[in-house]
Amino acid sequence: MNARRQNILRLFQSMGYRHDTYKLFADFCELAALSLSNAVDPAQREGREARYLQIVKGYTREEVELFPRVLAEVTLGLEEGATDLLGAVFHDLELHNKYRGQFFTPFEICRMMASMIVGSKEDLRRLIEQRGYITACEPACGAGAMVIALAETIRELGINYQRHLHVTAVDVDAKAAHMAYIQFSLLHIPAVVVVGNSLSLEEREHWYTPAHVLGGWTGKLQRAQAAGLVEVEEVAELAVPTPAASRPSAPVTLPAVGQMTLF
Ligand SMILES: C[S@@+](CC[C@H](N)C(=O)[O-])C[C@H]1O[C@@H](n2cnc3c(N)ncnc32)[C@H](O)[C@@H]1O
């Protein structure tokens, strides 16, 4: 187990004597997701801010201060290498079997599957050339391991997933959706994460990543839909206003040291 995972476990364990670990983990995920969303999604900010304040009421000041420290460790962990870090921590804390029997796919399996799906760089380039990007849908995303592996596989082929990939990910469990949303946000994957049921098509919440909003993906997908290039369902709920300033999107490069590469 790497140092980041150990640090995250220690931080959760330091609060564990007063709180149920499952609730603690779920609250951390929701608080982090709310903070990230509130930075980019003004349409939902008021309700999400109220929800944030409601959750923190259940913790002491010292405990509340531990949550950003966990998020810092997650951020640094993903900076060190794209992986399903929160999914791994979820298993480390032995939460996967409690209540729901929720097991996430080991990241190496996700990597193998992603490379089989993506194929060669030439195949991928041909697909991207059709409209400038590809879309992916994960109907039972868990913490997002399959999507993270897909993004990493694309990056390794020398293609900037932050520009050329858009993801729609769904999970019926809000905690799982929050985990995926945090990791996609930190890895700057353009995505909408839906809390909903992929079988009944019920949609309860929509979480737009910073890369989605800053990259103007609502407009891009709507234009593609108008041109008949995207399935209608893919853009039906994308109602977040796109900020005027879109993020400059340079190719992803990973220097050994120096400025963080996630953003
Ligand atoms: C075995 S986990 C796999 C998660 C992820 N795809 C992975 O490979 O790590 C299955 C996930 O599907 C979600 N799920 C189950 N039924 C669902 C449904 N009807 N709609 C959306 N998500 C569902 C569960 O909450 C759980 O997070």
The ligand as a Gaussian input file, in Angstrom:
#p B3LYP/6-31G(d) Opt

LIG

0 1
 C      -19.525000      -4.025000      -8.888000
 S      -19.636000      -2.249000      -8.753000
 C      -18.614000      -1.825000     -10.143000
 C      -18.254000      -0.390000     -10.200000
 C      -17.294000       0.007000     -11.335000
 N      -17.907000      -0.168000     -12.649000
 C      -16.015000      -0.786000     -11.260000
 O      -15.786000      -1.580000     -12.175000
 O      -15.229000      -0.614000     -10.317000
 C      -21.278000      -2.006000      -9.346000
 C      -21.841000      -0.600000      -9.129000
 O      -23.087000      -0.543000      -9.815000
 C      -23.971000       0.253000      -9.071000
 N      -25.333000      -0.107000      -9.510000
 C      -26.019000      -1.233000      -9.229000
 N      -27.221000      -1.219000      -9.846000
 C      -27.284000      -0.052000     -10.539000
 C      -28.277000       0.542000     -11.384000
 N      -29.438000      -0.054000     -11.627000
 N      -28.009000       1.751000     -11.939000
 C      -26.830000       2.373000     -11.698000
 N      -25.870000       1.841000     -10.901000
 C      -26.082000       0.652000     -10.341000
 C      -23.632000      -0.053000      -7.625000
 O      -24.039000       0.974000      -6.744000
 C      -22.108000      -0.208000      -7.688000
 O      -21.457000       1.008000      -7.390000

